[in-house]
Amino acid sequence: MMLTDIVADSLTRIRNAQMAMLSYVEISFSTFLEEIMEVLKESGYISDYEVIGEVKKIIRINLKYHNGKSVISQIKRCSKPGKREYVQIKNLPKYFNGLGIYILSTPKGVMTDHKARHLNVGGELICCVF
């Protein structure tokens, strides 16, 4: 099956797996998705992830729950293939008053909005997580 937006597909798989209270979910592999998963892990939204396979790689994400509820309340794609959203860091508002995060793809790599503000760098707004 050919996917046009693997990021949106991956975020949907994570959202559906958490609604079904699954312990893990498997998504297609790409280095870009691996960078996004690293940001989610560093931010505490997933417990861990691992790359499985040699030829046909997949990413297995271990989901995180607290008191029987999903840690991720909302995860959605912001920039889409048909309509890219680029932001300057000075124009980026805080997501849920700083309780959530934006994930950006910048010239310095994939990072949260907090780190982008610290480095004073803008980029493409990939997704937002709360």
NUFI-563724 format. One record per residue (C-alpha): residue number from 0; residue in three letters; y, x, z. Coordinates in steps of 0.02 Angstrom, whole numbers. Last residue first. Layout:
BEGIN
<atom><nr>NUM</nr><rest>ala</rest><v>Y</v><u>X</u><w>Z</w></atom>
...
END
This chain:
BEGIN
<atom><nr>129</nr><rest>phe</rest><v>878</v><u>-55</u><w>1218</w></atom>
<atom><nr>128</nr><rest>val</rest><v>852</v><u>40</u><w>1056</w></atom>
<atom><nr>127</nr><rest>cys</rest><v>963</v><u>55</u><w>903</w></atom>
<atom><nr>126</nr><rest>cys</rest><v>911</v><u>121</u><w>734</w></atom>
<atom><nr>125</nr><rest>ile</rest><v>951</v><u>246</u><w>597</w></atom>
<atom><nr>124</nr><rest>leu</rest><v>1141</v><u>265</u><w>601</w></atom>
<atom><nr>123</nr><rest>glu</rest><v>1175</v><u>401</u><w>472</w></atom>
<atom><nr>122</nr><rest>gly</rest><v>1286</v><u>541</u><w>532</w></atom>
<atom><nr>121</nr><rest>gly</rest><v>1420</v><u>594</u><w>655</w></atom>
<atom><nr>120</nr><rest>val</rest><v>1443</v><u>756</u><w>753</w></atom>
<atom><nr>119</nr><rest>asn</rest><v>1545</v><u>792</u><w>910</w></atom>
<atom><nr>118</nr><rest>leu</rest><v>1405</v><u>894</u><w>992</w></atom>
<atom><nr>117</nr><rest>his</rest><v>1421</v><u>795</u><w>1155</w></atom>
<atom><nr>116</nr><rest>arg</rest><v>1450</v><u>633</u><w>1059</w></atom>
<atom><nr>115</nr><rest>ala</rest><v>1295</v><u>670</u><w>953</w></atom>
<atom><nr>114</nr><rest>lys</rest><v>1194</v><u>701</u><w>1112</w></atom>
<atom><nr>113</nr><rest>his</rest><v>1243</v><u>532</u><w>1183</w></atom>
<atom><nr>112</nr><rest>asp</rest><v>1219</v><u>446</u><w>1014</w></atom>
<atom><nr>111</nr><rest>thr</rest><v>1038</v><u>502</u><w>1015</w></atom>
<atom><nr>110</nr><rest>met</rest><v>972</v><u>636</u><w>899</w></atom>
<atom><nr>109</nr><rest>val</rest><v>893</v><u>675</u><w>730</w></atom>
<atom><nr>108</nr><rest>gly</rest><v>948</v><u>843</u><w>663</w></atom>
<atom><nr>107</nr><rest>lys</rest><v>1107</v><u>950</u><w>659</w></atom>
<atom><nr>106</nr><rest>pro</rest><v>1168</v><u>875</u><w>493</w></atom>
<atom><nr>105</nr><rest>thr</rest><v>1149</v><u>707</u><w>580</w></atom>
<atom><nr>104</nr><rest>ser</rest><v>1017</v><u>571</u><w>580</w></atom>
<atom><nr>103</nr><rest>leu</rest><v>1068</v><u>453</u><w>718</w></atom>
<atom><nr>102</nr><rest>ile</rest><v>971</v><u>356</u><w>851</w></atom>
<atom><nr>101</nr><rest>tyr</rest><v>1080</v><u>233</u><w>945</w></atom>
<atom><nr>100</nr><rest>ile</rest><v>1043</v><u>211</u><w>1128</w></atom>
<atom><nr>99</nr><rest>gly</rest><v>1040</v><u>74</u><w>1258</w></atom>
<atom><nr>98</nr><rest>leu</rest><v>1117</v><u>62</u><w>1431</w></atom>
<atom><nr>97</nr><rest>gly</rest><v>1283</v><u>138</u><w>1372</w></atom>
<atom><nr>96</nr><rest>asn</rest><v>1380</v><u>-25</u><w>1370</w></atom>
<atom><nr>95</nr><rest>phe</rest><v>1241</v><u>-113</u><w>1274</w></atom>
<atom><nr>94</nr><rest>tyr</rest><v>1260</v><u>16</u><w>1134</w></atom>
<atom><nr>93</nr><rest>lys</rest><v>1416</v><u>122</u><w>1158</w></atom>
<atom><nr>92</nr><rest>pro</rest><v>1539</v><u>104</u><w>1013</w></atom>
<atom><nr>91</nr><rest>leu</rest><v>1533</v><u>227</u><w>867</w></atom>
<atom><nr>90</nr><rest>asn</rest><v>1704</v><u>256</u><w>788</w></atom>
<atom><nr>89</nr><rest>lys</rest><v>1733</v><u>428</u><w>867</w></atom>
<atom><nr>88</nr><rest>ile</rest><v>1558</v><u>482</u><w>813</w></atom>
<atom><nr>87</nr><rest>gln</rest><v>1595</v><u>451</u><w>631</w></atom>
<atom><nr>86</nr><rest>val</rest><v>1469</v><u>330</u><w>564</w></atom>
<atom><nr>85</nr><rest>tyr</rest><v>1361</v><u>312</u><w>410</w></atom>
<atom><nr>84</nr><rest>glu</rest><v>1270</v><u>150</u><w>375</w></atom>
<atom><nr>83</nr><rest>arg</rest><v>1158</v><u>146</u><w>221</w></atom>
<atom><nr>82</nr><rest>lys</rest><v>1139</v><u>-19</u><w>132</w></atom>
<atom><nr>81</nr><rest>gly</rest><v>993</v><u>-35</u><w>13</w></atom>
<atom><nr>80</nr><rest>pro</rest><v>881</v><u>88</u><w>106</w></atom>
<atom><nr>79</nr><rest>lys</rest><v>931</v><u>12</u><w>274</w></atom>
<atom><nr>78</nr><rest>ser</rest><v>1039</v><u>80</u><w>414</w></atom>
<atom><nr>77</nr><rest>cys</rest><v>1026</v><u>-18</u><w>576</w></atom>
<atom><nr>76</nr><rest>arg</rest><v>840</v><u>-41</u><w>609</w></atom>
<atom><nr>75</nr><rest>lys</rest><v>797</v><u>-131</u><w>769</w></atom>
<atom><nr>74</nr><rest>ile</rest><v>722</v><u>-99</u><w>939</w></atom>
<atom><nr>73</nr><rest>gln</rest><v>748</v><u>-222</u><w>1082</w></atom>
<atom><nr>72</nr><rest>ser</rest><v>676</v><u>-235</u><w>1256</w></atom>
<atom><nr>71</nr><rest>ile</rest><v>588</v><u>-66</u><w>1252</w></atom>
<atom><nr>70</nr><rest>val</rest><v>516</v><u>-28</u><w>1424</w></atom>
<atom><nr>69</nr><rest>ser</rest><v>389</v><u>-167</u><w>1398</w></atom>
<atom><nr>68</nr><rest>lys</rest><v>349</v><u>-270</u><w>1551</w></atom>
<atom><nr>67</nr><rest>gly</rest><v>195</v><u>-261</u><w>1664</w></atom>
<atom><nr>66</nr><rest>asn</rest><v>290</v><u>-178</u><w>1806</w></atom>
<atom><nr>65</nr><rest>his</rest><v>354</v><u>-43</u><w>1687</w></atom>
<atom><nr>64</nr><rest>tyr</rest><v>270</v><u>-18</u><w>1518</w></atom>
<atom><nr>63</nr><rest>lys</rest><v>266</v><u>131</u><w>1400</w></atom>
<atom><nr>62</nr><rest>leu</rest><v>181</v><u>142</u><w>1231</w></atom>
<atom><nr>61</nr><rest>asn</rest><v>71</v><u>286</u><w>1179</w></atom>
<atom><nr>60</nr><rest>ile</rest><v>116</v><u>319</u><w>997</w></atom>
<atom><nr>59</nr><rest>arg</rest><v>-19</v><u>381</u><w>878</w></atom>
<atom><nr>58</nr><rest>ile</rest><v>59</v><u>463</u><w>725</w></atom>
<atom><nr>57</nr><rest>ile</rest><v>-47</v><u>470</u><w>568</w></atom>
<atom><nr>56</nr><rest>lys</rest><v>-98</v><u>613</u><w>455</w></atom>
<atom><nr>55</nr><rest>lys</rest><v>-206</v><u>597</u><w>301</w></atom>
<atom><nr>54</nr><rest>val</rest><v>-263</v><u>776</u><w>268</w></atom>
<atom><nr>53</nr><rest>glu</rest><v>-273</v><u>850</u><w>443</w></atom>
<atom><nr>52</nr><rest>gly</rest><v>-280</v><u>703</u><w>561</w></atom>
<atom><nr>51</nr><rest>ile</rest><v>-187</v><u>644</u><w>716</w></atom>
<atom><nr>50</nr><rest>val</rest><v>-6</v><u>678</u><w>764</w></atom>
<atom><nr>49</nr><rest>glu</rest><v>27</v><u>636</u><w>945</w></atom>
<atom><nr>48</nr><rest>tyr</rest><v>148</v><u>526</u><w>1040</w></atom>
<atom><nr>47</nr><rest>asp</rest><v>198</v><u>509</u><w>1222</w></atom>
<atom><nr>46</nr><rest>ser</rest><v>264</v><u>391</u><w>1357</w></atom>
<atom><nr>45</nr><rest>ile</rest><v>382</v><u>293</u><w>1246</w></atom>
<atom><nr>44</nr><rest>tyr</rest><v>559</v><u>235</u><w>1288</w></atom>
<atom><nr>43</nr><rest>gly</rest><v>597</v><u>382</u><w>1403</w></atom>
<atom><nr>42</nr><rest>ser</rest><v>744</v><u>457</u><w>1307</w></atom>
<atom><nr>41</nr><rest>glu</rest><v>646</v><u>617</u><w>1270</w></atom>
<atom><nr>40</nr><rest>lys</rest><v>500</v><u>512</u><w>1205</w></atom>
<atom><nr>39</nr><rest>leu</rest><v>613</v><u>405</u><w>1094</w></atom>
<atom><nr>38</nr><rest>val</rest><v>696</v><u>563</u><w>1026</w></atom>
<atom><nr>37</nr><rest>glu</rest><v>526</v><u>642</u><w>990</w></atom>
<atom><nr>36</nr><rest>met</rest><v>471</v><u>481</u><w>904</w></atom>
<atom><nr>35</nr><rest>ile</rest><v>623</v><u>491</u><w>789</w></atom>
<atom><nr>34</nr><rest>glu</rest><v>581</v><u>672</u><w>745</w></atom>
<atom><nr>33</nr><rest>glu</rest><v>401</v><u>622</u><w>706</w></atom>
<atom><nr>32</nr><rest>leu</rest><v>466</v><u>481</u><w>597</w></atom>
<atom><nr>31</nr><rest>phe</rest><v>568</v><u>608</u><w>496</w></atom>
<atom><nr>30</nr><rest>thr</rest><v>418</v><u>724</u><w>483</w></atom>
<atom><nr>29</nr><rest>ser</rest><v>319</v><u>582</u><w>406</w></atom>
<atom><nr>28</nr><rest>phe</rest><v>157</v><u>504</u><w>466</w></atom>
<atom><nr>27</nr><rest>ser</rest><v>109</v><u>321</u><w>452</w></atom>
<atom><nr>26</nr><rest>ile</rest><v>99</v><u>224</u><w>615</w></atom>
<atom><nr>25</nr><rest>glu</rest><v>-31</v><u>201</u><w>751</w></atom>
<atom><nr>24</nr><rest>val</rest><v>1</v><u>97</u><w>907</w></atom>
<atom><nr>23</nr><rest>tyr</rest><v>-45</v><u>126</u><w>1089</w></atom>
<atom><nr>22</nr><rest>ser</rest><v>-76</v><u>35</u><w>1253</w></atom>
<atom><nr>21</nr><rest>leu</rest><v>-59</v><u>-138</u><w>1175</w></atom>
<atom><nr>20</nr><rest>met</rest><v>42</v><u>-270</u><w>1268</w></atom>
<atom><nr>19</nr><rest>ala</rest><v>42</v><u>-390</u><w>1117</w></atom>
<atom><nr>18</nr><rest>met</rest><v>234</v><u>-394</u><w>1122</w></atom>
<atom><nr>17</nr><rest>gln</rest><v>230</v><u>-205</u><w>1136</w></atom>
<atom><nr>16</nr><rest>ala</rest><v>118</v><u>-189</u><w>984</w></atom>
<atom><nr>15</nr><rest>asn</rest><v>231</v><u>-304</u><w>882</w></atom>
<atom><nr>14</nr><rest>arg</rest><v>389</v><u>-204</u><w>923</w></atom>
<atom><nr>13</nr><rest>ile</rest><v>303</v><u>-37</u><w>888</w></atom>
<atom><nr>12</nr><rest>arg</rest><v>235</v><u>-101</u><w>722</w></atom>
<atom><nr>11</nr><rest>thr</rest><v>407</v><u>-169</u><w>676</w></atom>
<atom><nr>10</nr><rest>leu</rest><v>487</v><u>-1</u><w>715</w></atom>
<atom><nr>9</nr><rest>ser</rest><v>358</v><u>85</u><w>604</w></atom>
<atom><nr>8</nr><rest>asp</rest><v>386</v><u>-35</u><w>459</w></atom>
<atom><nr>7</nr><rest>ala</rest><v>575</v><u>-14</u><w>473</w></atom>
<atom><nr>6</nr><rest>val</rest><v>556</v><u>176</u><w>471</w></atom>
<atom><nr>5</nr><rest>ile</rest><v>430</v><u>171</u><w>328</w></atom>
<atom><nr>4</nr><rest>asp</rest><v>552</v><u>81</u><w>213</w></atom>
<atom><nr>3</nr><rest>thr</rest><v>489</v><u>56</u><w>36</w></atom>
<atom><nr>2</nr><rest>leu</rest><v>306</v><u>52</u><w>81</w></atom>
<atom><nr>1</nr><rest>met</rest><v>169</v><u>69</u><w>-49</w></atom>
<atom><nr>0</nr><rest>met</rest><v>0</v><u>0</u><w>0</w></atom>
END
